Amino acid sequence: MGLPPPGLWLKRLWVLFQVALHVAIGKVFLMLFPRRVKQNILAMGEKTGMTRNPHFSHENWIPTFFSAQYFWFILKVRWQRLEDMTAQGGLAPNCPVVRLSGERCSIWDFMQDGWAFKNNVDIKNHRNLQDRLRAAHLLLDRSPQCPVVVDTMKNESSSCYAALPERLYVLQEGRILYKGKPGPWNYHPEEVRAVLEKLHS
């Protein structure tokens, strides 16, 4: 894939500075005003529905905020967004994906039906394609009523669609009809429902 262009390195340095500052300030505030920070995080979670999921206890995720793992994850997400290749109304990148049978195809081959994920699933980082396929079978156990494919281990679809940590799209005939904002704070499945209902009306 080669080295990123110099302009991208400058943007990455700026994002590194922003994320480091965000985490440092957050860590200080969390130590000085733990109650207030928790209230703010819970308020953001309430807006996005995160606090309404009974399997997603805030005791499990609030203490992880502003940790080293949090820093690296947020940095990775923000860096990935610098390379976002999608625009609503534009051509959808035709990235390679893998069916659960192991057969390779492209995301356009997969664009036959819409899909919707209903519940969060805890999945560890994948070390290889078999780990990723096993994780996808957890989703199949919940009967998602749609075809399921996984990204390649190069994360090509995730990169092209700036999908970390989550993002919803509606694609039809190779075009992006809807591009959702990045989750978890700006994740709005109801907007996808509205677009799909309009398409089927």
Rosetta constraint file for C-alpha pairs under 8 A:
AtomPair CA 4 CA 8 HARMONIC 6.17 0.50
AtomPair CA 4 CA 9 HARMONIC 6.84 0.50
AtomPair CA 5 CA 9 HARMONIC 6.71 0.50
AtomPair CA 6 CA 10 HARMONIC 6.47 0.50
AtomPair CA 7 CA 11 HARMONIC 6.39 0.50
AtomPair CA 8 CA 12 HARMONIC 6.08 0.50
AtomPair CA 8 CA 82 HARMONIC 7.65 0.50
AtomPair CA 9 CA 13 HARMONIC 6.18 0.50
AtomPair CA 10 CA 14 HARMONIC 6.30 0.50
AtomPair CA 11 CA 15 HARMONIC 6.19 0.50
AtomPair CA 11 CA 82 HARMONIC 7.71 0.50
AtomPair CA 12 CA 16 HARMONIC 6.01 0.50
AtomPair CA 12 CA 79 HARMONIC 6.13 0.50
AtomPair CA 12 CA 82 HARMONIC 7.94 0.50
AtomPair CA 13 CA 17 HARMONIC 6.27 0.50
AtomPair CA 14 CA 18 HARMONIC 6.30 0.50
AtomPair CA 15 CA 19 HARMONIC 6.04 0.50
AtomPair CA 15 CA 75 HARMONIC 7.34 0.50
AtomPair CA 15 CA 78 HARMONIC 6.96 0.50
AtomPair CA 15 CA 79 HARMONIC 7.15 0.50
AtomPair CA 16 CA 20 HARMONIC 6.00 0.50
AtomPair CA 16 CA 75 HARMONIC 6.57 0.50
AtomPair CA 17 CA 21 HARMONIC 6.10 0.50
AtomPair CA 18 CA 22 HARMONIC 6.09 0.50
AtomPair CA 19 CA 23 HARMONIC 6.08 0.50
AtomPair CA 19 CA 71 HARMONIC 6.97 0.50
AtomPair CA 19 CA 74 HARMONIC 7.17 0.50
AtomPair CA 19 CA 75 HARMONIC 6.34 0.50
AtomPair CA 20 CA 24 HARMONIC 6.04 0.50
AtomPair CA 20 CA 71 HARMONIC 7.19 0.50
AtomPair CA 21 CA 25 HARMONIC 6.05 0.50
AtomPair CA 22 CA 26 HARMONIC 5.96 0.50
AtomPair CA 23 CA 27 HARMONIC 5.94 0.50
AtomPair CA 23 CA 66 HARMONIC 5.00 0.50
AtomPair CA 23 CA 67 HARMONIC 7.74 0.50
AtomPair CA 23 CA 71 HARMONIC 6.49 0.50
AtomPair CA 24 CA 28 HARMONIC 6.30 0.50
AtomPair CA 24 CA 66 HARMONIC 7.38 0.50
AtomPair CA 25 CA 29 HARMONIC 6.13 0.50
AtomPair CA 26 CA 30 HARMONIC 5.92 0.50
AtomPair CA 26 CA 66 HARMONIC 6.07 0.50
AtomPair CA 27 CA 31 HARMONIC 6.28 0.50
AtomPair CA 27 CA 66 HARMONIC 5.50 0.50
AtomPair CA 27 CA 67 HARMONIC 7.84 0.50
AtomPair CA 28 CA 32 HARMONIC 6.16 0.50
AtomPair CA 29 CA 33 HARMONIC 5.40 0.50
AtomPair CA 29 CA 34 HARMONIC 6.95 0.50
AtomPair CA 29 CA 37 HARMONIC 6.91 0.50
AtomPair CA 30 CA 34 HARMONIC 4.57 0.50
AtomPair CA 30 CA 37 HARMONIC 5.89 0.50
AtomPair CA 33 CA 37 HARMONIC 6.26 0.50
AtomPair CA 34 CA 38 HARMONIC 6.12 0.50
AtomPair CA 35 CA 39 HARMONIC 6.27 0.50
AtomPair CA 36 CA 40 HARMONIC 6.30 0.50
AtomPair CA 37 CA 41 HARMONIC 6.20 0.50
AtomPair CA 38 CA 42 HARMONIC 6.07 0.50
AtomPair CA 38 CA 62 HARMONIC 6.98 0.50
AtomPair CA 39 CA 43 HARMONIC 6.07 0.50
AtomPair CA 40 CA 44 HARMONIC 6.36 0.50
AtomPair CA 41 CA 45 HARMONIC 6.18 0.50
AtomPair CA 41 CA 62 HARMONIC 7.35 0.50
AtomPair CA 42 CA 46 HARMONIC 6.06 0.50
AtomPair CA 42 CA 51 HARMONIC 7.03 0.50
AtomPair CA 42 CA 58 HARMONIC 7.72 0.50
AtomPair CA 43 CA 47 HARMONIC 6.51 0.50
AtomPair CA 44 CA 48 HARMONIC 6.67 0.50
AtomPair CA 44 CA 185 HARMONIC 6.76 0.50
AtomPair CA 45 CA 49 HARMONIC 6.01 0.50
AtomPair CA 45 CA 50 HARMONIC 4.86 0.50
AtomPair CA 45 CA 51 HARMONIC 5.40 0.50
AtomPair CA 45 CA 185 HARMONIC 7.11 0.50
AtomPair CA 46 CA 50 HARMONIC 6.13 0.50
AtomPair CA 46 CA 51 HARMONIC 5.35 0.50
AtomPair CA 46 CA 52 HARMONIC 7.09 0.50
AtomPair CA 47 CA 185 HARMONIC 7.53 0.50
AtomPair CA 48 CA 184 HARMONIC 6.93 0.50
AtomPair CA 48 CA 185 HARMONIC 5.60 0.50
AtomPair CA 48 CA 186 HARMONIC 6.83 0.50
AtomPair CA 48 CA 187 HARMONIC 6.58 0.50
AtomPair CA 48 CA 188 HARMONIC 7.31 0.50
AtomPair CA 49 CA 53 HARMONIC 7.12 0.50
AtomPair CA 50 CA 56 HARMONIC 7.12 0.50
AtomPair CA 50 CA 184 HARMONIC 7.89 0.50
AtomPair CA 51 CA 56 HARMONIC 7.02 0.50
AtomPair CA 51 CA 57 HARMONIC 7.36 0.50
AtomPair CA 51 CA 58 HARMONIC 7.08 0.50
AtomPair CA 53 CA 57 HARMONIC 7.74 0.50
AtomPair CA 55 CA 120 HARMONIC 7.95 0.50
AtomPair CA 56 CA 60 HARMONIC 7.45 0.50
AtomPair CA 56 CA 120 HARMONIC 7.90 0.50
AtomPair CA 57 CA 61 HARMONIC 7.22 0.50
AtomPair CA 58 CA 62 HARMONIC 5.67 0.50
AtomPair CA 59 CA 63 HARMONIC 6.81 0.50
AtomPair CA 60 CA 64 HARMONIC 7.57 0.50
AtomPair CA 61 CA 65 HARMONIC 7.01 0.50
AtomPair CA 64 CA 69 HARMONIC 7.81 0.50
AtomPair CA 64 CA 70 HARMONIC 6.66 0.50
AtomPair CA 65 CA 70 HARMONIC 5.92 0.50
AtomPair CA 66 CA 70 HARMONIC 5.62 0.50
AtomPair CA 66 CA 71 HARMONIC 6.36 0.50
AtomPair CA 67 CA 71 HARMONIC 6.24 0.50
AtomPair CA 68 CA 72 HARMONIC 6.35 0.50
AtomPair CA 69 CA 73 HARMONIC 6.11 0.50
AtomPair CA 70 CA 74 HARMONIC 6.05 0.50
AtomPair CA 71 CA 75 HARMONIC 6.05 0.50
AtomPair CA 72 CA 76 HARMONIC 6.07 0.50
AtomPair CA 73 CA 77 HARMONIC 6.21 0.50
AtomPair CA 74 CA 78 HARMONIC 6.07 0.50
AtomPair CA 75 CA 79 HARMONIC 6.00 0.50
AtomPair CA 76 CA 80 HARMONIC 6.08 0.50
AtomPair CA 77 CA 81 HARMONIC 6.35 0.50
AtomPair CA 77 CA 162 HARMONIC 7.99 0.50
AtomPair CA 77 CA 164 HARMONIC 5.61 0.50
AtomPair CA 77 CA 165 HARMONIC 6.92 0.50
AtomPair CA 78 CA 82 HARMONIC 6.76 0.50
AtomPair CA 79 CA 83 HARMONIC 7.34 0.50
AtomPair CA 80 CA 84 HARMONIC 6.86 0.50
AtomPair CA 80 CA 159 HARMONIC 6.22 0.50
AtomPair CA 80 CA 162 HARMONIC 5.97 0.50
AtomPair CA 80 CA 164 HARMONIC 7.64 0.50
AtomPair CA 81 CA 162 HARMONIC 5.27 0.50
AtomPair CA 83 CA 159 HARMONIC 7.05 0.50
AtomPair CA 83 CA 160 HARMONIC 7.13 0.50
AtomPair CA 83 CA 162 HARMONIC 7.23 0.50
AtomPair CA 84 CA 159 HARMONIC 6.90 0.50
AtomPair CA 84 CA 160 HARMONIC 5.71 0.50
AtomPair CA 84 CA 161 HARMONIC 5.95 0.50
AtomPair CA 84 CA 162 HARMONIC 5.08 0.50
AtomPair CA 85 CA 93 HARMONIC 7.46 0.50
AtomPair CA 85 CA 160 HARMONIC 5.22 0.50
AtomPair CA 85 CA 161 HARMONIC 6.30 0.50
AtomPair CA 85 CA 162 HARMONIC 7.60 0.50
AtomPair CA 86 CA 90 HARMONIC 6.86 0.50
AtomPair CA 86 CA 91 HARMONIC 7.54 0.50
AtomPair CA 86 CA 92 HARMONIC 6.64 0.50
AtomPair CA 86 CA 93 HARMONIC 7.30 0.50
AtomPair CA 86 CA 160 HARMONIC 6.98 0.50
AtomPair CA 86 CA 161 HARMONIC 5.98 0.50
AtomPair CA 86 CA 176 HARMONIC 7.81 0.50
AtomPair CA 86 CA 179 HARMONIC 8.00 0.50
AtomPair CA 87 CA 91 HARMONIC 7.70 0.50
AtomPair CA 87 CA 176 HARMONIC 6.98 0.50
AtomPair CA 87 CA 179 HARMONIC 7.05 0.50
AtomPair CA 88 CA 176 HARMONIC 5.17 0.50
AtomPair CA 88 CA 177 HARMONIC 5.86 0.50
AtomPair CA 88 CA 178 HARMONIC 5.69 0.50
AtomPair CA 88 CA 179 HARMONIC 5.54 0.50
AtomPair CA 89 CA 175 HARMONIC 6.15 0.50
AtomPair CA 89 CA 176 HARMONIC 5.08 0.50
AtomPair CA 89 CA 177 HARMONIC 5.56 0.50
AtomPair CA 89 CA 178 HARMONIC 7.57 0.50
AtomPair CA 90 CA 175 HARMONIC 5.78 0.50
AtomPair CA 90 CA 176 HARMONIC 5.71 0.50
AtomPair CA 91 CA 174 HARMONIC 5.97 0.50
AtomPair CA 91 CA 175 HARMONIC 4.68 0.50
AtomPair CA 91 CA 176 HARMONIC 6.26 0.50
AtomPair CA 92 CA 171 HARMONIC 7.10 0.50
AtomPair CA 92 CA 174 HARMONIC 5.31 0.50
AtomPair CA 92 CA 175 HARMONIC 5.06 0.50
AtomPair CA 92 CA 176 HARMONIC 5.51 0.50
AtomPair CA 93 CA 157 HARMONIC 7.96 0.50
AtomPair CA 93 CA 160 HARMONIC 6.67 0.50
AtomPair CA 93 CA 161 HARMONIC 7.69 0.50
AtomPair CA 93 CA 174 HARMONIC 7.93 0.50
AtomPair CA 94 CA 106 HARMONIC 5.96 0.50
AtomPair CA 94 CA 107 HARMONIC 5.51 0.50
AtomPair CA 94 CA 108 HARMONIC 5.77 0.50
AtomPair CA 94 CA 174 HARMONIC 7.82 0.50
AtomPair CA 95 CA 106 HARMONIC 5.51 0.50
AtomPair CA 95 CA 107 HARMONIC 5.55 0.50
AtomPair CA 95 CA 108 HARMONIC 7.88 0.50
AtomPair CA 95 CA 156 HARMONIC 6.25 0.50
AtomPair CA 95 CA 157 HARMONIC 5.30 0.50
AtomPair CA 95 CA 160 HARMONIC 7.63 0.50
AtomPair CA 96 CA 104 HARMONIC 6.97 0.50
AtomPair CA 96 CA 105 HARMONIC 5.79 0.50
AtomPair CA 96 CA 106 HARMONIC 4.27 0.50
AtomPair CA 96 CA 107 HARMONIC 6.07 0.50
AtomPair CA 96 CA 151 HARMONIC 7.15 0.50
AtomPair CA 96 CA 152 HARMONIC 6.78 0.50
AtomPair CA 96 CA 156 HARMONIC 7.04 0.50
AtomPair CA 96 CA 157 HARMONIC 6.98 0.50
AtomPair CA 97 CA 104 HARMONIC 6.00 0.50
AtomPair CA 97 CA 105 HARMONIC 5.58 0.50
AtomPair CA 97 CA 106 HARMONIC 5.42 0.50
AtomPair CA 97 CA 107 HARMONIC 6.01 0.50
AtomPair CA 97 CA 149 HARMONIC 6.28 0.50
AtomPair CA 97 CA 150 HARMONIC 5.61 0.50
AtomPair CA 97 CA 151 HARMONIC 4.70 0.50
AtomPair CA 97 CA 152 HARMONIC 5.55 0.50
AtomPair CA 97 CA 157 HARMONIC 7.35 0.50
AtomPair CA 98 CA 102 HARMONIC 5.84 0.50
AtomPair CA 98 CA 103 HARMONIC 5.72 0.50
AtomPair CA 98 CA 104 HARMONIC 4.51 0.50
AtomPair CA 98 CA 105 HARMONIC 6.03 0.50
AtomPair CA 98 CA 106 HARMONIC 7.90 0.50
AtomPair CA 98 CA 149 HARMONIC 5.46 0.50
AtomPair CA 98 CA 150 HARMONIC 5.19 0.50
AtomPair CA 98 CA 151 HARMONIC 6.21 0.50
AtomPair CA 98 CA 152 HARMONIC 6.43 0.50
AtomPair CA 99 CA 103 HARMONIC 5.30 0.50
AtomPair CA 99 CA 104 HARMONIC 6.24 0.50
AtomPair CA 99 CA 105 HARMONIC 7.19 0.50
AtomPair CA 99 CA 148 HARMONIC 6.91 0.50
AtomPair CA 99 CA 149 HARMONIC 4.58 0.50
AtomPair CA 99 CA 150 HARMONIC 6.46 0.50
AtomPair CA 100 CA 133 HARMONIC 5.92 0.50
AtomPair CA 100 CA 136 HARMONIC 7.44 0.50
AtomPair CA 100 CA 137 HARMONIC 7.80 0.50
AtomPair CA 100 CA 148 HARMONIC 7.24 0.50
AtomPair CA 100 CA 149 HARMONIC 6.13 0.50
AtomPair CA 100 CA 150 HARMONIC 7.34 0.50
AtomPair CA 105 CA 109 HARMONIC 6.45 0.50
AtomPair CA 105 CA 110 HARMONIC 7.80 0.50
AtomPair CA 106 CA 110 HARMONIC 6.82 0.50
AtomPair CA 107 CA 111 HARMONIC 6.42 0.50
AtomPair CA 108 CA 173 HARMONIC 7.77 0.50
AtomPair CA 108 CA 174 HARMONIC 6.40 0.50
AtomPair CA 110 CA 147 HARMONIC 7.36 0.50
AtomPair CA 110 CA 149 HARMONIC 7.58 0.50
AtomPair CA 111 CA 171 HARMONIC 6.87 0.50
AtomPair CA 111 CA 172 HARMONIC 6.83 0.50
AtomPair CA 111 CA 173 HARMONIC 7.60 0.50
AtomPair CA 113 CA 146 HARMONIC 6.78 0.50
AtomPair CA 113 CA 147 HARMONIC 7.54 0.50
AtomPair CA 114 CA 146 HARMONIC 7.09 0.50
AtomPair CA 114 CA 170 HARMONIC 7.16 0.50
AtomPair CA 114 CA 196 HARMONIC 7.71 0.50
AtomPair CA 115 CA 144 HARMONIC 7.63 0.50
AtomPair CA 115 CA 145 HARMONIC 7.56 0.50
AtomPair CA 115 CA 146 HARMONIC 5.54 0.50
AtomPair CA 115 CA 147 HARMONIC 7.67 0.50
AtomPair CA 116 CA 144 HARMONIC 7.13 0.50
AtomPair CA 116 CA 146 HARMONIC 7.87 0.50
AtomPair CA 117 CA 144 HARMONIC 6.74 0.50
AtomPair CA 118 CA 144 HARMONIC 7.89 0.50
AtomPair CA 121 CA 138 HARMONIC 7.91 0.50
AtomPair CA 121 CA 139 HARMONIC 7.73 0.50
AtomPair CA 123 CA 135 HARMONIC 6.59 0.50
AtomPair CA 126 CA 131 HARMONIC 5.22 0.50
AtomPair CA 126 CA 132 HARMONIC 5.55 0.50
AtomPair CA 127 CA 131 HARMONIC 6.38 0.50
AtomPair CA 127 CA 132 HARMONIC 7.92 0.50
AtomPair CA 128 CA 132 HARMONIC 6.62 0.50
AtomPair CA 128 CA 153 HARMONIC 6.70 0.50
AtomPair CA 129 CA 133 HARMONIC 6.12 0.50
AtomPair CA 129 CA 152 HARMONIC 7.18 0.50
AtomPair CA 129 CA 153 HARMONIC 6.22 0.50
AtomPair CA 130 CA 134 HARMONIC 6.11 0.50
AtomPair CA 131 CA 135 HARMONIC 6.25 0.50
AtomPair CA 132 CA 136 HARMONIC 6.32 0.50
AtomPair CA 132 CA 150 HARMONIC 6.99 0.50
AtomPair CA 133 CA 137 HARMONIC 6.42 0.50
AtomPair CA 133 CA 150 HARMONIC 6.92 0.50
AtomPair CA 134 CA 138 HARMONIC 6.87 0.50
AtomPair CA 135 CA 139 HARMONIC 7.09 0.50
AtomPair CA 136 CA 140 HARMONIC 6.51 0.50
AtomPair CA 136 CA 148 HARMONIC 7.41 0.50
AtomPair CA 136 CA 149 HARMONIC 7.67 0.50
AtomPair CA 136 CA 150 HARMONIC 7.07 0.50
AtomPair CA 137 CA 141 HARMONIC 6.23 0.50
AtomPair CA 138 CA 142 HARMONIC 7.01 0.50
AtomPair CA 139 CA 143 HARMONIC 7.12 0.50
AtomPair CA 139 CA 144 HARMONIC 6.90 0.50
AtomPair CA 140 CA 144 HARMONIC 6.23 0.50
AtomPair CA 140 CA 148 HARMONIC 7.71 0.50
AtomPair CA 151 CA 155 HARMONIC 5.68 0.50
AtomPair CA 151 CA 156 HARMONIC 6.86 0.50
AtomPair CA 151 CA 157 HARMONIC 6.05 0.50
AtomPair CA 151 CA 158 HARMONIC 7.18 0.50
AtomPair CA 152 CA 156 HARMONIC 6.51 0.50
AtomPair CA 152 CA 157 HARMONIC 7.72 0.50
AtomPair CA 155 CA 159 HARMONIC 6.16 0.50
AtomPair CA 156 CA 160 HARMONIC 6.16 0.50
AtomPair CA 157 CA 161 HARMONIC 5.91 0.50
AtomPair CA 157 CA 163 HARMONIC 7.90 0.50
AtomPair CA 158 CA 162 HARMONIC 5.61 0.50
AtomPair CA 158 CA 163 HARMONIC 4.89 0.50
AtomPair CA 158 CA 164 HARMONIC 6.70 0.50
AtomPair CA 159 CA 163 HARMONIC 6.78 0.50
AtomPair CA 162 CA 167 HARMONIC 7.66 0.50
AtomPair CA 163 CA 167 HARMONIC 5.01 0.50
AtomPair CA 163 CA 168 HARMONIC 7.96 0.50
AtomPair CA 163 CA 182 HARMONIC 7.07 0.50
AtomPair CA 164 CA 182 HARMONIC 7.27 0.50
AtomPair CA 164 CA 183 HARMONIC 7.76 0.50
AtomPair CA 165 CA 182 HARMONIC 7.18 0.50
AtomPair CA 165 CA 183 HARMONIC 6.15 0.50
AtomPair CA 165 CA 184 HARMONIC 7.16 0.50
AtomPair CA 166 CA 182 HARMONIC 6.02 0.50
AtomPair CA 166 CA 183 HARMONIC 5.11 0.50
AtomPair CA 166 CA 184 HARMONIC 6.84 0.50
AtomPair CA 166 CA 187 HARMONIC 7.61 0.50
AtomPair CA 167 CA 179 HARMONIC 7.86 0.50
AtomPair CA 167 CA 180 HARMONIC 5.82 0.50
AtomPair CA 167 CA 181 HARMONIC 6.31 0.50
AtomPair CA 167 CA 182 HARMONIC 5.07 0.50
AtomPair CA 167 CA 183 HARMONIC 5.98 0.50
AtomPair CA 167 CA 187 HARMONIC 6.76 0.50
AtomPair CA 168 CA 178 HARMONIC 7.95 0.50
AtomPair CA 168 CA 179 HARMONIC 6.42 0.50
AtomPair CA 168 CA 180 HARMONIC 5.02 0.50
AtomPair CA 168 CA 181 HARMONIC 7.54 0.50
AtomPair CA 168 CA 187 HARMONIC 7.58 0.50
AtomPair CA 168 CA 189 HARMONIC 7.44 0.50
AtomPair CA 168 CA 192 HARMONIC 7.36 0.50
AtomPair CA 169 CA 176 HARMONIC 7.08 0.50
AtomPair CA 169 CA 177 HARMONIC 7.53 0.50
AtomPair CA 169 CA 178 HARMONIC 5.33 0.50
AtomPair CA 169 CA 179 HARMONIC 4.78 0.50
AtomPair CA 169 CA 180 HARMONIC 5.91 0.50
AtomPair CA 169 CA 192 HARMONIC 7.57 0.50
AtomPair CA 170 CA 176 HARMONIC 6.09 0.50
AtomPair CA 170 CA 177 HARMONIC 5.41 0.50
AtomPair CA 170 CA 178 HARMONIC 4.88 0.50
AtomPair CA 170 CA 179 HARMONIC 6.82 0.50
AtomPair CA 170 CA 192 HARMONIC 7.09 0.50
AtomPair CA 170 CA 195 HARMONIC 7.82 0.50
AtomPair CA 170 CA 196 HARMONIC 7.86 0.50
AtomPair CA 171 CA 175 HARMONIC 5.53 0.50
AtomPair CA 171 CA 176 HARMONIC 4.66 0.50
AtomPair CA 171 CA 177 HARMONIC 5.63 0.50
AtomPair CA 171 CA 178 HARMONIC 7.09 0.50
AtomPair CA 172 CA 176 HARMONIC 6.62 0.50
AtomPair CA 172 CA 177 HARMONIC 6.76 0.50
AtomPair CA 178 CA 192 HARMONIC 7.40 0.50
AtomPair CA 178 CA 195 HARMONIC 7.38 0.50
AtomPair CA 180 CA 186 HARMONIC 7.95 0.50
AtomPair CA 180 CA 187 HARMONIC 6.93 0.50
AtomPair CA 180 CA 188 HARMONIC 7.25 0.50
AtomPair CA 180 CA 192 HARMONIC 7.98 0.50
AtomPair CA 181 CA 186 HARMONIC 5.41 0.50
AtomPair CA 181 CA 187 HARMONIC 6.10 0.50
AtomPair CA 181 CA 188 HARMONIC 7.85 0.50
AtomPair CA 182 CA 186 HARMONIC 5.60 0.50
AtomPair CA 182 CA 187 HARMONIC 6.05 0.50
AtomPair CA 183 CA 187 HARMONIC 4.44 0.50
AtomPair CA 188 CA 192 HARMONIC 7.31 0.50
AtomPair CA 189 CA 193 HARMONIC 6.40 0.50
AtomPair CA 190 CA 194 HARMONIC 6.26 0.50
AtomPair CA 191 CA 195 HARMONIC 6.37 0.50
AtomPair CA 192 CA 196 HARMONIC 6.14 0.50
AtomPair CA 193 CA 197 HARMONIC 5.98 0.50
AtomPair CA 194 CA 198 HARMONIC 6.13 0.50
AtomPair CA 195 CA 199 HARMONIC 6.27 0.50
AtomPair CA 196 CA 200 HARMONIC 6.27 0.50
AtomPair CA 197 CA 201 HARMONIC 6.08 0.50
